Amino acid sequence: MVPLTRIARVARDLEVSERTVGDWISRGILRHHRVGRLVFLDPQEVVEDIKAHAANSSAKSAEEKTEEGSGGA
């Protein structure tokens, strides 16, 4: 079993603000686990989620550039 961590630790490790991590959770980018009002994250899931989001963002960006290059037709 992997120990879960809190938003503050994830933010510190990723060098982003706690608000950014909260936004990523709200947008569905990061999976999380709630126990009452407490929010926990699995560090392995955080890495997987960020990689998946980056891959999806890159693919979407490339697709948009292709559409622009074809004149929208």
MOURHU-V595162 format. One record per pair of residues at least 4 apart in sequence whose ideal C-beta (glycine too) atoms are under 6 Angstrom apart, sorted by the first residue. I is the first residue (numbers start at 1). J is the second residue. D is the distance in whole Angstrom. If there is no record, write none. Layout:
# MOURHU-V595162
<<I,J,D> <I,J,D>>
This chain:
# MOURHU-V595162
<<2,42,6> <2,44,6> <4,40,4> <4,42,6> <5,9,4> <5,41,6> <5,43,6> <7,18,5> <7,21,5> <7,39,6> <8,18,6> <10,21,5> <10,41,5> <10,46,6> <11,16,5> <11,17,6> <11,18,5> <11,21,5> <16,20,4> <24,29,4> <24,30,5> <25,30,5> <25,32,5> <29,53,5> <30,49,5> <31,45,5> <31,49,6> <32,39,5> <32,41,5> <33,40,5> <34,39,6> <41,46,5> <45,49,6>>
